[in-house]
Each structure stands twice: as C-alpha cells, then as structure tokens.
Amino acid sequence: MSATRSVPFFDYPRVYTDEREALLSIIDDVGRRGAFIMQRDLEEFEQALCGYTGAQHAVGVANATDGLELAWMSLDLRPGEEVIISSHTMLATASAIVTVGGTPVPVELGEDNLIDPEALAAAVGPRTVGIMPTQLNGRTCDMDPIMDTAHKHGLFVVEDAAQALGSRFKGQHAGTFGHAAAFSFFPAKVLGCLGDGGGVVTDDAQLFDRIYQLHDHGRDTSGETRSWGRNSRLDNLQAAILNYRLESYADVIERRRTIAGRYQELLGDVEQLRLPPAPDANPDHFDVYQNYELEADRRDELKEHLAASGIGTLIQWGGKAVHQWERLGFNVRLPKTERFFERCLMLPINMFISDEDVEYVASTIRSFYLS
Ligand SMILES: *Cc1c(COP(=O)(O)O)cnc(C)c1O
C-alpha cells in the first residue's frame, strides 16, 4: 500500500522553520547583546513562569531531570530512603532519585493512566520519605488523595511536571501542589525551546535558596558563594525563545485540546480502543495533551498499518515501564501496568498537524478495525 498522506509523529525541523523569522530575530538580539548566561531574558522567564503557574519562585535549569534532582538534593534525600513513583513515567523520574542516593518505588497506574492513589497509599512503608507523581500526558493527577497520603505520613511531594505546563486540577496548576516541581522545555514538549531546558518551581523560600545555589556553583541570587553547587543553568537564549513562545501558549493548548476532542469524536465508538479522557470529560481536570495515548487491541499490527499509511505513532518510553528495567535493579510485578504496555500507543498531536491530518489518522484506524 502506498501512503496518500504523511503525518509524522513529530516534525522536529518545524520547531524551527515554522517560526524562523521570529527566532532569528531573537537569536540576533540576544547575540548582539552578548546576553548568553543569566541575563534579563532568563529573569523575565522565571517571573513569567511564576505568574503563569501561580508558584512563588522559579529557577531556570538545564533540563527537567536536573530540576528533579536538585529538588530532591535540596530536600536532603538520603541513601536508603524511598520515594514512590508511577511505573508509567520516564526513567528520568526514577534516575533523579537514584542519582541523589534514594530508592524509587514504582507502583501501578490508575484509570486515567496516571499513578493510582490507592496503590500509592498501599506502598507507603517505614523508609518512605516522599512521593513523586508524574503529571503525565499533560494531565494533572487527582491530587486530593495523593496530598492526603502525603500529609498523613509527613511525606515530601515533588511533582514531575515535565509534560504538564498549563495543566490544572480543580483550577490549580500542575507543579504547585507539592514542595517543588520540574517542567521540561525539550523541543517536543508542549512548551519547547531549541534544545534542552527546564524549570523548577516552589513556594518554599528556603527550598528556592538551596535549589538556586545548587544550580549556579553555590552562589545565591546576589552572586555570593554560600555552599557547594554545580552548573545547571537554563541558557539565556533559550529563555528568550521561551518568553516569546509563552505569549501564544494559550493558543497552543487550545489547539491540542481541539485535536484531542476531534480524536474523541472520530474514534469514540471504536470498541477495540480505549481513548484517554476527553477534554471536557471532567470539569476537575484541564489537560494540555502533551500526548494522546490510547490503548488498542492488536496494537503492534495497528502501529504497522498506520506506518504503512504514512502515519507516525510512538509507544511511550520505548515500550517499557520503569519497573520492567530489571537490569537496573527492579524486581516487582505490576500486572496492570504491564498489560497497559502491551496495548498503549500515542497518536500524533502537535501544532504541525492539520484537521485533515487528524481525520486521515482516524479514518485509517477505523478502516483497520472495521473493514
Ligand atoms: C521529558 C520528561 C522528563 C525529562 O525532561 P528533560 O528536560 O528532557 O530532562 C522527565 N519526566 C517526564 C515525565 C518527561 O516527559
């Protein structure tokens, strides 16, 4: 079969080419000012991140993984101490804990594919010191039971909000529920820059001071050396690009929600699929659709059929949940998550696909099952 249309899963060159003129003028402006490291664009971006999410403090960092690491370092995570995570997350969530010396404890996913609050509560043990829920696919977890468990046991909460800038639960932004959170600005994230980038937010002034010092060689905001640190700064050039992109961010989210709504309309009746929550399904949740991740019967065949029709899809994390990385020391069974990973698939959802692309993807899926 020859493809009549091509819908890449994500078209990396267009991160640049779609806005080339504007980006070139930003690069030119920053370059002419020689404003490469910790300049006003970065300060403005950190303020904008606070203004947008409602967080008190923000620090631009080199990437979200570093941000999570710095947060746990600042909370004094110690060897032998455990942090509970969802097994359906990037390995980076777990590695941020391991790098600081702690032990990640992956648990099952719930109905909406995010961490199951009951599995989480059941996993709390004598060595548990924290929870790191992943606000996955642009959706914020049902944070009420998670925060209840945290309060009941006096646990730290760091949100992996790498995929969730702008997502809200009961009107509150992802990243503002726990002690700290990290966002990612990797090019394919909903808010992406032209390389690696991340941000940490917190409402705790002391925690902010520690994270700030750690990310800039131990220096505080006035440049005074206070402690040991490292270098994990967000480039000022990337911050300038992110400032520009944040201006139209509401439109980006709206477009992604529209595409998710279309997929729901066009595929909602296909019995062989289990779609993610629709944009208007639950007023407590405002999802930004970093990903459109569904479950499908005959998933691998469907993926091949779509590829033959010119449609790119992706199985998240290369097809493995965290606990399935046995060579990294995990030795648990999580049957729900394992079953999910035999069925999950992500359809294209981004600013580069047209309404016709969405219809083509949906009709190609329908023809696979219904013909
Ligand atoms: C992208 C991502 C990360 C890592 O972000 P980087 O900025 O690439 O370090 C961590 N967790 C989740 C859930 C992600 O999607």
The ligand as an ORCA input file, in Angstrom:
! r2SCAN-3c Opt
* xyz 0 1
  C      10.578     14.817     29.214
  C      10.394     14.222     30.550
  C      11.375     14.269     31.548
  C      12.758     14.763     31.286
  O      12.819     16.078     30.840
  P      14.234     16.627     30.335
  O      14.011     18.114     30.264
  O      14.489     16.019     28.999
  O      15.259     16.254     31.346
  C      11.089     13.773     32.796
  N       9.896     13.234     33.072
  C       8.930     13.148     32.144
  C       7.608     12.562     32.526
  C       9.146     13.618     30.846
  O       8.194     13.501     29.932
*
